[in-house]
Amino acid sequence: METKQILCFGDSNTWGFCPQSTSVACCRYPFSQRWTGVLQGMLGDGYRIAEEGLNGRTTVFEDPLFPDRRGMDAIDMLVRTHSPLDLVLIMLGTNDMKDHLGTTNHAVARGVRALCEHALSVGAESGKKPRVLAVSPIAIGENVEETWLGGEFSSRSVERSLTISGEIQEQVGQIGVSFFDAKTVARPSPADCVHLDAQGHAQLAAALAAQVRALIG
């Protein structure tokens, strides 16, 4: 049986950034604890996870404080790199809600849609058009302003993170892309109110394993 290829395209919660990290000291969960690695273990040998997470990655917005992080600048290359693909899983949007970027939820959702459109069109170049799953990110914790990330995220970011899933679902639904809301199954660690802890990674992986099997068998 042919191995099914899955590209997981995301930000620091796909990279495995530990909530106990700071801007000075950064640690990363091992692959076996990241949701991508847990998902690989749950799916088994008939699937191959290609993990492409980057700290600070946005959808389509340029961040002057963290250059070279636009998802749109990488999606085409990475889809071609890992093609032919059965599924492209995109989980982005958290970094787009940083206050200094001045975005709206509608614009962020449009950014997710644009990435999905590129994944579909570029993926089809291999002769095998992939399925695409847009995953709305986990919510931002209400105490984020009290953490070291408070200079980037505010109470407004928290409020936006609780409602953005509806906007993303509407946008990707218009192009026939599947949707899943990560905040329904996992929460950020209270340590920094943005990143998953090991339990959160495991919870997300379990939910996504069901989604993957439903989409590509």
Accessible surface in RSA format (square Angstrom, percent):
REM  Atomic radii and reference values for relative SASA: ProtOr
REM  Chains: A
REM  Algorithm: Lee & Richards
REM  Probe-radius: 1.40
REM  Slices: 20
REM RES _ NUM      All-atoms   Total-Side   Main-Chain    Non-polar    All polar
REM                ABS   REL    ABS   REL    ABS   REL    ABS   REL    ABS   REL
RES MET A   1   206.16 106.8 119.23  78.9  86.93 207.0  99.42  84.5 106.74 141.4
RES GLU A   2   126.28  72.5 106.96  80.9  19.32  46.0  55.63 107.6  70.66  57.7
RES THR A   3    48.42  34.4  43.75  44.4   4.66  11.1  17.05  22.9  31.37  47.4
RES LYS A   4    51.03  24.9  50.86  31.2   0.17   0.4  30.55  27.5  20.48  21.8
RES GLN A   5    37.64  21.0  37.64  27.5   0.00   0.0   9.46  20.1  28.18  21.4
RES ILE A   6     0.44   0.2   0.00   0.0   0.44   1.1   0.00   0.0   0.44   1.2
RES LEU A   7     0.00   0.0   0.00   0.0   0.00   0.0   0.00   0.0   0.00   0.0
RES CYS A   8     0.00   0.0   0.00   0.0   0.00   0.0   0.00   0.0   0.00   0.0
RES PHE A   9     0.97   0.5   0.00   0.0   0.97   2.5   0.09   0.1   0.89   2.5
RES GLY A  10     0.00   0.0   0.00   N/A   0.00   0.0   0.00   0.0   0.00   0.0
RES ASP A  11     6.06   4.2   6.06   6.0   0.00   0.0   1.18   2.8   4.88   4.9
RES SER A  12    10.83   9.1  10.83  14.4   0.00   0.0   3.00   6.4   7.83  11.0
RES ASN A  13     7.64   5.3   7.41   7.2   0.23   0.6   1.60   3.9   6.04   5.8
RES THR A  14     0.45   0.3   0.43   0.4   0.02   0.0   0.00   0.0   0.45   0.7
RES TRP A  15    52.52  21.1  52.52  25.4   0.00   0.0  33.85  18.1  18.67  30.3
RES GLY A  16     0.00   0.0   0.00   N/A   0.00   0.0   0.00   0.0   0.00   0.0
RES PHE A  17    16.37   8.2  16.21  10.0   0.16   0.4  16.21   9.8   0.16   0.5
RES CYS A  18     9.18   6.9   9.18  10.2   0.00   0.0   0.46   1.2   8.72   9.4
RES PRO A  19     1.96   1.4   0.00   0.0   1.96   7.1   0.00   0.0   1.96  12.2
RES GLN A  20   121.49  67.9  94.71  69.2  26.78  63.8  61.87 131.7  59.62  45.2
RES SER A  21     5.44   4.6   0.00   0.0   5.44  12.5   3.77   8.0   1.67   2.3
RES THR A  22    54.34  38.6  53.61  54.3   0.73   1.7  49.77  66.9   4.56   6.9
RES SER A  23    89.64  75.7  53.26  71.1  36.38  83.8  35.44  75.5  54.20  75.9
RES VAL A  24   142.74  93.9 110.47 100.0  32.27  77.8 114.83  99.8  27.91  75.7
RES ALA A  25    65.94  60.6  58.44  90.2   7.49  17.0  64.80  91.3   1.14   3.0
RES CYS A  26    71.99  54.5  36.62  40.8  35.37  83.1  26.61  67.4  45.38  48.9
RES CYS A  27    59.64  45.1  53.57  59.7   6.07  14.3  42.11 106.7  17.53  18.9
RES ARG A  28   100.53  42.2  75.46  38.5  25.08  59.7  24.00  32.8  76.53  46.4
RES TYR A  29    25.98  12.1  24.95  14.2   1.03   2.7  19.27  14.5   6.71   8.3
RES PRO A  30    73.02  53.2  62.97  57.4  10.05  36.5  73.02  60.3   0.00   0.0
RES PHE A  31    82.81  41.4  77.70  48.1   5.10  13.3  77.70  47.1   5.10  14.6
RES SER A  32    83.59  70.6  62.27  83.1  21.32  49.1  50.50 107.5  33.09  46.4
RES GLN A  33    73.62  41.2  70.48  51.5   3.14   7.5  23.95  51.0  49.67  37.7
RES ARG A  34    22.21   9.3  22.21  11.3   0.00   0.0   0.00   0.0  22.21  13.5
RES TRP A  35     0.51   0.2   0.51   0.2   0.00   0.0   0.51   0.3   0.00   0.0
RES THR A  36     0.00   0.0   0.00   0.0   0.00   0.0   0.00   0.0   0.00   0.0
RES GLY A  37     8.13  10.0   0.00   N/A   8.13  10.0   0.09   0.2   8.04  18.0
RES VAL A  38    30.89  20.3  24.59  22.3   6.30  15.2  29.90  26.0   0.98   2.7
RES LEU A  39     0.00   0.0   0.00   0.0   0.00   0.0   0.00   0.0   0.00   0.0
RES GLN A  40    41.54  23.2  40.59  29.7   0.95   2.3  26.58  56.6  14.96  11.3
RES GLY A  41    60.87  75.1   0.00   N/A  60.87  75.1  37.94 104.1  22.92  51.3
RES MET A  42    83.13  43.0  59.18  39.2  23.95  57.0  63.47  54.0  19.65  26.0
RES LEU A  43    15.26   8.5   0.00   0.0  15.26  38.4   0.03   0.0  15.23  41.0
RES GLY A  44    26.95  33.2   0.00   N/A  26.95  33.2  26.95  74.0   0.00   0.0
RES ASP A  45   145.90 102.2 122.16 121.6  23.74  56.1  43.14 101.5 102.76 102.5
RES GLY A  46    19.03  23.5   0.00   N/A  19.03  23.5  11.89  32.6   7.15  16.0
RES TYR A  47    27.98  13.1  23.09  13.1   4.89  12.7  13.56  10.2  14.42  17.8
RES ARG A  48   101.11  42.5 100.50  51.2   0.61   1.5  54.01  73.8  47.10  28.5
RES ILE A  49    14.58   8.3   0.00   0.0  14.58  35.1   0.00   0.0  14.58  39.6
RES ALA A  50     5.16   4.7   0.49   0.8   4.67  10.6   5.16   7.3   0.00   0.0
RES GLU A  51    40.56  23.3  16.67  12.6  23.89  56.9   7.50  14.5  33.06  27.0
RES GLU A  52    44.89  25.8  42.85  32.4   2.03   4.8   2.19   4.2  42.70  34.9
RES GLY A  53    16.61  20.5   0.00   N/A  16.61  20.5   0.00   0.0  16.61  37.2
RES LEU A  54    58.52  32.6  58.52  41.9   0.00   0.0  58.52  41.1   0.00   0.0
RES ASN A  55    39.70  27.4  38.96  37.6   0.74   1.8  20.35  49.0  19.35  18.7
RES GLY A  56     8.82  10.9   0.00   N/A   8.82  10.9   5.21  14.3   3.61   8.1
RES ARG A  57    13.81   5.8  13.81   7.0   0.00   0.0   0.00   0.0  13.81   8.4
RES THR A  58     0.13   0.1   0.13   0.1   0.00   0.0   0.13   0.2   0.00   0.0
RES THR A  59     0.00   0.0   0.00   0.0   0.00   0.0   0.00   0.0   0.00   0.0
RES VAL A  60    36.74  24.2  29.64  26.8   7.10  17.1  29.64  25.8   7.10  19.3
RES PHE A  61    46.64  23.3  43.45  26.9   3.19   8.3  46.19  28.0   0.45   1.3
RES GLU A  62    95.45  54.8  78.37  59.3  17.07  40.6  54.72 105.8  40.73  33.3
RES ASP A  63     1.26   0.9   0.10   0.1   1.16   2.8   0.04   0.1   1.23   1.2
RES PRO A  64   104.43  76.1  71.65  65.3  32.78 119.1  81.27  67.1  23.16 143.9
RES LEU A  65   113.37  63.1  89.99  64.4  23.37  58.8  93.24  65.5  20.13  54.2
RES PHE A  66    66.37  33.2  64.95  40.2   1.42   3.7  66.32  40.2   0.05   0.1
RES PRO A  67    76.94  56.1  76.12  69.4   0.82   3.0  76.12  62.8   0.82   5.1
RES ASP A  68   122.62  85.9 101.28 100.8  21.34  50.5  34.01  80.0  88.61  88.4
RES ARG A  69    65.59  27.5  64.11  32.7   1.48   3.5   1.98   2.7  63.60  38.5
RES ARG A  70    61.87  26.0  57.59  29.4   4.29  10.2   5.73   7.8  56.14  34.0
RES GLY A  71     0.00   0.0   0.00   N/A   0.00   0.0   0.00   0.0   0.00   0.0
RES MET A  72    38.00  19.7  27.77  18.4  10.23  24.4  27.40  23.3  10.60  14.0
RES ASP A  73    92.48  64.8  58.90  58.6  33.58  79.4  32.73  77.0  59.75  59.6
RES ALA A  74    16.05  14.8  15.79  24.4   0.27   0.6  16.05  22.6   0.00   0.0
RES ILE A  75     0.00   0.0   0.00   0.0   0.00   0.0   0.00   0.0   0.00   0.0
RES ASP A  76    38.74  27.1  38.17  38.0   0.57   1.4  14.27  33.6  24.46  24.4
RES MET A  77   117.94  61.1 111.57  73.8   6.37  15.2  74.45  63.3  43.49  57.6
RES LEU A  78    15.93   8.9  15.93  11.4   0.00   0.0  15.93  11.2   0.00   0.0
RES VAL A  79     0.10   0.1   0.10   0.1   0.00   0.0   0.10   0.1   0.00   0.0
RES ARG A  80   123.44  51.8 105.19  53.6  18.25  43.5  53.23  72.8  70.21  42.6
RES THR A  81    89.40  63.6  56.19  57.0  33.21  79.2  51.50  69.2  37.89  57.3
RES HIS A  82    32.54  17.8  26.35  18.3   6.19  15.8  24.81  25.6   7.72   9.0
RES SER A  83    31.50  26.6   8.27  11.0  23.23  53.5   8.18  17.4  23.32  32.7
RES PRO A  84    65.42  47.7  64.87  59.1   0.55   2.0  64.87  53.6   0.55   3.4
RES LEU A  85     0.52   0.3   0.16   0.1   0.36   0.9   0.16   0.1   0.36   1.0
RES ASP A  86    19.19  13.4  14.56  14.5   4.64  11.0   3.65   8.6  15.54  15.5
RES LEU A  87     0.00   0.0   0.00   0.0   0.00   0.0   0.00   0.0   0.00   0.0
RES VAL A  88     0.00   0.0   0.00   0.0   0.00   0.0   0.00   0.0   0.00   0.0
RES LEU A  89     0.34   0.2   0.34   0.2   0.00   0.0   0.34   0.2   0.00   0.0
RES ILE A  90     0.76   0.4   0.14   0.1   0.62   1.5   0.14   0.1   0.62   1.7
RES MET A  91     5.16   2.7   4.88   3.2   0.28   0.7   4.77   4.1   0.39   0.5
RES LEU A  92     1.39   0.8   0.00   0.0   1.39   3.5   0.10   0.1   1.29   3.5
RES GLY A  93     0.00   0.0   0.00   N/A   0.00   0.0   0.00   0.0   0.00   0.0
RES THR A  94     8.28   5.9   8.28   8.4   0.00   0.0   6.24   8.4   2.04   3.1
RES ASN A  95    10.98   7.6  10.98  10.6   0.00   0.0   0.09   0.2  10.90  10.5
RES ASP A  96     0.00   0.0   0.00   0.0   0.00   0.0   0.00   0.0   0.00   0.0
RES MET A  97     0.28   0.1   0.16   0.1   0.12   0.3   0.16   0.1   0.12   0.2
RES LYS A  98     7.77   3.8   7.47   4.6   0.30   0.7   1.54   1.4   6.24   6.6
RES ASP A  99    60.79  42.6  46.06  45.8  14.73  34.8  29.50  69.4  31.29  31.2
RES HIS A 100    74.63  40.8  36.52  25.4  38.11  97.5  44.94  46.3  29.69  34.6
RES LEU A 101    30.55  17.0   4.64   3.3  25.91  65.1   7.08   5.0  23.47  63.2
RES GLY A 102    62.84  77.5   0.00   N/A  62.84  77.5  32.22  88.4  30.63  68.6
RES THR A 103     8.89   6.3   2.58   2.6   6.31  15.0   7.85  10.5   1.04   1.6
RES THR A 104    74.89  53.3  73.04  74.0   1.85   4.4  67.83  91.1   7.07  10.7
RES ASN A 105    20.24  14.0  16.00  15.5   4.23  10.2  10.12  24.4  10.12   9.8
RES HIS A 106    88.80  48.5  87.64  60.9   1.16   3.0  66.47  68.5  22.33  26.0
RES ALA A 107    34.07  31.3  28.01  43.2   6.07  13.8  31.99  45.1   2.08   5.5
RES VAL A 108     0.00   0.0   0.00   0.0   0.00   0.0   0.00   0.0   0.00   0.0
RES ALA A 109     0.00   0.0   0.00   0.0   0.00   0.0   0.00   0.0   0.00   0.0
RES ARG A 110   127.53  53.5 123.76  63.1   3.76   9.0  20.98  28.7 106.55  64.6
RES GLY A 111     2.45   3.0   0.00   N/A   2.45   3.0   1.94   5.3   0.51   1.1
RES VAL A 112     3.27   2.2   3.27   3.0   0.00   0.0   3.27   2.8   0.00   0.0
RES ARG A 113    52.83  22.2  52.83  26.9   0.00   0.0   4.01   5.5  48.82  29.6
RES ALA A 114    25.38  23.3  24.75  38.2   0.62   1.4  25.26  35.6   0.11   0.3
RES LEU A 115     0.00   0.0   0.00   0.0   0.00   0.0   0.00   0.0   0.00   0.0
RES CYS A 116     0.00   0.0   0.00   0.0   0.00   0.0   0.00   0.0   0.00   0.0
RES GLU A 117    68.49  39.3  63.69  48.2   4.80  11.4  24.79  47.9  43.71  35.7
RES HIS A 118    66.23  36.2  65.46  45.5   0.77   2.0  40.40  41.6  25.83  30.1
RES ALA A 119     0.00   0.0   0.00   0.0   0.00   0.0   0.00   0.0   0.00   0.0
RES LEU A 120    30.49  17.0  30.45  21.8   0.05   0.1  30.45  21.4   0.05   0.1
RES SER A 121    70.90  59.9  54.70  73.0  16.21  37.3  51.70 110.1  19.20  26.9
RES VAL A 122     9.91   6.5   8.14   7.4   1.77   4.3   8.33   7.2   1.58   4.3
RES GLY A 123     0.48   0.6   0.00   N/A   0.48   0.6   0.42   1.2   0.05   0.1
RES ALA A 124    41.20  37.9  28.63  44.2  12.57  28.6  29.01  40.9  12.19  32.3
RES GLU A 125   113.02  64.9  73.24  55.4  39.78  94.7  48.25  93.3  64.76  52.9
RES SER A 126    52.80  44.6  11.15  14.9  41.65  95.9  24.61  52.4  28.19  39.5
RES GLY A 127    73.77  91.0   0.00   N/A  73.77  91.0  38.24 105.0  35.53  79.6
RES LYS A 128    72.79  35.5  68.64  42.1   4.15   9.9  60.63  54.6  12.16  12.9
RES LYS A 129   139.64  68.1 111.51  68.4  28.13  67.0  55.86  50.3  83.78  89.2
RES PRO A 130     3.43   2.5   0.13   0.1   3.30  12.0   0.72   0.6   2.71  16.9
RES ARG A 131   111.49  46.8 109.86  56.0   1.63   3.9  42.06  57.5  69.43  42.1
RES VAL A 132     4.30   2.8   0.00   0.0   4.30  10.4   0.00   0.0   4.30  11.7
RES LEU A 133     0.05   0.0   0.05   0.0   0.00   0.0   0.05   0.0   0.00   0.0
RES ALA A 134     0.08   0.1   0.08   0.1   0.00   0.0   0.08   0.1   0.00   0.0
RES VAL A 135     2.76   1.8   0.00   0.0   2.76   6.6   0.13   0.1   2.63   7.1
RES SER A 136     0.66   0.6   0.66   0.9   0.00   0.0   0.00   0.0   0.66   0.9
RES PRO A 137     7.02   5.1   5.88   5.4   1.14   4.2   5.96   4.9   1.07   6.6
RES ILE A 138     4.93   2.8   3.45   2.6   1.48   3.6   3.45   2.5   1.48   4.0
RES ALA A 139    15.74  14.5  15.12  23.3   0.61   1.4  15.12  21.3   0.61   1.6
RES ILE A 140     4.30   2.4   1.11   0.8   3.19   7.7   1.14   0.8   3.15   8.6
RES GLY A 141    16.17  19.9   0.00   N/A  16.17  19.9  16.17  44.4   0.00   0.0
RES GLU A 142   143.67  82.5 119.03  90.1  24.64  58.7  38.33  74.1 105.34  86.0
RES ASN A 143    76.30  52.6  74.03  71.5   2.27   5.5  10.23  24.6  66.07  63.9
RES VAL A 144     0.17   0.1   0.17   0.2   0.00   0.0   0.17   0.1   0.00   0.0
RES GLU A 145    98.68  56.7  76.59  57.9  22.09  52.6  23.78  46.0  74.90  61.2
RES GLU A 146   147.27  84.5 107.93  81.7  39.33  93.7  49.83  96.4  97.44  79.6
RES THR A 147    28.17  20.0   9.15   9.3  19.03  45.4  18.68  25.1   9.50  14.4
RES TRP A 148    91.40  36.7  54.83  26.5  36.57  85.9  67.91  36.2  23.49  38.1
RES LEU A 149     9.59   5.3   9.59   6.9   0.00   0.0   9.59   6.7   0.00   0.0
RES GLY A 150    21.79  26.9   0.00   N/A  21.79  26.9   5.30  14.5  16.49  36.9
RES GLY A 151    80.36  99.1   0.00   N/A  80.36  99.1  42.45 116.5  37.91  84.9
RES GLU A 152    32.45  18.6  31.26  23.6   1.20   2.8  13.30  25.7  19.16  15.6
RES PHE A 153     3.39   1.7   3.04   1.9   0.34   0.9   3.35   2.0   0.04   0.1
RES SER A 154    18.08  15.3  18.08  24.1   0.00   0.0  16.15  34.4   1.93   2.7
RES SER A 155    62.45  52.8  60.88  81.2   1.57   3.6  32.39  69.0  30.06  42.1
RES ARG A 156   112.95  47.4 111.55  56.9   1.40   3.3  54.77  74.9  58.18  35.3
RES SER A 157     0.17   0.1   0.00   0.0   0.17   0.4   0.17   0.4   0.00   0.0
RES VAL A 158    14.19   9.3  14.19  12.8   0.00   0.0  14.19  12.3   0.00   0.0
RES GLU A 159   112.36  64.5 108.57  82.1   3.79   9.0  40.96  79.2  71.40  58.3
RES ARG A 160    19.20   8.1  17.16   8.7   2.04   4.9  17.76  24.3   1.44   0.9
RES SER A 161     1.45   1.2   0.29   0.4   1.16   2.7   0.37   0.8   1.08   1.5
RES LEU A 162    94.50  52.6  81.88  58.6  12.62  31.7  81.88  57.5  12.62  34.0
RES THR A 163    88.93  63.2  76.31  77.4  12.62  30.1  71.64  96.2  17.28  26.1
RES ILE A 164     0.79   0.4   0.79   0.6   0.00   0.0   0.79   0.6   0.00   0.0
RES SER A 165    13.94  11.8  13.78  18.4   0.16   0.4   2.57   5.5  11.36  15.9
RES GLY A 166    42.79  52.8   0.00   N/A  42.79  52.8  35.68  97.9   7.11  15.9
RES GLU A 167    56.98  32.7  54.75  41.4   2.23   5.3  14.99  29.0  41.99  34.3
RES ILE A 168     0.99   0.6   0.99   0.7   0.00   0.0   0.99   0.7   0.00   0.0
RES GLN A 169    96.58  54.0  94.63  69.2   1.95   4.6  17.70  37.7  78.88  59.8
RES GLU A 170   105.75  60.7  93.78  71.0  11.97  28.5  36.64  70.9  69.11  56.4
RES GLN A 171    11.68   6.5  11.68   8.5   0.00   0.0   0.13   0.3  11.54   8.8
RES VAL A 172     0.21   0.1   0.21   0.2   0.00   0.0   0.21   0.2   0.00   0.0
RES GLY A 173    47.24  58.3   0.00   N/A  47.24  58.3  26.34  72.3  20.90  46.8
RES GLN A 174   106.46  59.5  67.90  49.6  38.56  91.8  38.61  82.2  67.85  51.5
RES ILE A 175    43.64  24.8  18.73  14.0  24.91  60.0  27.88  20.1  15.76  42.8
RES GLY A 176    69.88  86.2   0.00   N/A  69.88  86.2  36.72 100.8  33.16  74.3
RES VAL A 177    11.13   7.3   1.37   1.2   9.76  23.5   3.53   3.1   7.60  20.6
RES SER A 178    30.17  25.5  19.86  26.5  10.31  23.7  18.27  38.9  11.90  16.7
RES PHE A 179    42.38  21.2  18.85  11.7  23.53  61.2  18.85  11.4  23.53  67.4
RES PHE A 180    27.29  13.7  25.27  15.6   2.03   5.3  27.29  16.5   0.00   0.0
RES ASP A 181    20.12  14.1  17.79  17.7   2.34   5.5   9.09  21.4  11.03  11.0
RES ALA A 182     0.00   0.0   0.00   0.0   0.00   0.0   0.00   0.0   0.00   0.0
RES LYS A 183    53.29  26.0  35.64  21.9  17.65  42.0  29.34  26.4  23.95  25.5
RES THR A 184    94.11  66.9  56.50  57.3  37.60  89.6  60.18  80.8  33.92  51.3
RES VAL A 185    50.89  33.5  31.33  28.4  19.56  47.1  40.80  35.5  10.08  27.3
RES ALA A 186     3.98   3.7   0.00   0.0   3.98   9.1   1.99   2.8   2.00   5.3
RES ARG A 187   198.44  83.3 190.72  97.2   7.72  18.4  61.33  83.8 137.11  83.1
RES PRO A 188    22.78  16.6  11.36  10.4  11.43  41.5  11.38   9.4  11.40  70.9
RES SER A 189     6.19   5.2   4.95   6.6   1.24   2.8   1.17   2.5   5.02   7.0
RES PRO A 190   120.71  88.0  99.70  90.9  21.01  76.4 105.21  86.9  15.50  96.3
RES ALA A 191    49.57  45.6  18.04  27.8  31.53  71.7  30.60  43.1  18.97  50.2
RES ASP A 192     0.09   0.1   0.09   0.1   0.00   0.0   0.09   0.2   0.00   0.0
RES CYS A 193     6.00   4.5   5.63   6.3   0.37   0.9   0.37   0.9   5.63   6.1
RES VAL A 194     8.14   5.4   6.61   6.0   1.53   3.7   6.85   5.9   1.30   3.5
RES HIS A 195     9.34   5.1   9.34   6.5   0.00   0.0   6.49   6.7   2.84   3.3
RES LEU A 196     0.24   0.1   0.24   0.2   0.00   0.0   0.24   0.2   0.00   0.0
RES ASP A 197    44.83  31.4  44.83  44.6   0.00   0.0  12.20  28.7  32.64  32.5
RES ALA A 198    36.36  33.4  31.02  47.9   5.33  12.1  31.33  44.1   5.03  13.3
RES GLN A 199   120.91  67.6 111.23  81.3   9.69  23.1  38.92  82.9  81.99  62.2
RES GLY A 200     2.16   2.7   0.00   N/A   2.16   2.7   1.87   5.1   0.30   0.7
RES HIS A 201     0.11   0.1   0.11   0.1   0.00   0.0   0.00   0.0   0.11   0.1
RES ALA A 202    42.02  38.6  40.18  62.0   1.84   4.2  40.42  56.9   1.60   4.2
RES GLN A 203    73.68  41.2  65.39  47.8   8.28  19.7  27.76  59.1  45.92  34.8
RES LEU A 204     0.00   0.0   0.00   0.0   0.00   0.0   0.00   0.0   0.00   0.0
RES ALA A 205     0.00   0.0   0.00   0.0   0.00   0.0   0.00   0.0   0.00   0.0
RES ALA A 206    49.38  45.4  38.85  60.0  10.53  24.0  40.08  56.4   9.30  24.6
RES ALA A 207    19.74  18.2   8.32  12.8  11.42  26.0  18.21  25.6   1.53   4.1
RES LEU A 208     0.00   0.0   0.00   0.0   0.00   0.0   0.00   0.0   0.00   0.0
RES ALA A 209     3.30   3.0   3.30   5.1   0.00   0.0   3.30   4.7   0.00   0.0
RES ALA A 210    59.53  54.7  49.70  76.7   9.82  22.3  54.35  76.5   5.18  13.7
RES GLN A 211    52.48  29.3  51.92  37.9   0.55   1.3   0.57   1.2  51.91  39.4
RES VAL A 212     0.00   0.0   0.00   0.0   0.00   0.0   0.00   0.0   0.00   0.0
RES ARG A 213   110.28  46.3 101.33  51.7   8.95  21.3  45.90  62.7  64.38  39.0
RES ALA A 214    90.64  83.3  47.67  73.6  42.97  97.8  59.70  84.1  30.94  82.0
RES LEU A 215    30.54  17.0  17.38  12.4  13.17  33.1  17.97  12.6  12.57  33.8
RES ILE A 216    26.22  14.9   9.16   6.8  17.05  41.1  18.43  13.3   7.78  21.1
RES GLY A 217    49.47  61.0   0.00   N/A  49.47  61.0  46.81 128.4   2.67   6.0
END  Absolute sums over single chains surface
CHAIN  1 A     8959.2       6769.6       2189.6       4827.6       4131.6
END  Absolute sums over all chains
TOTAL          8959.2       6769.6       2189.6       4827.6       4131.6
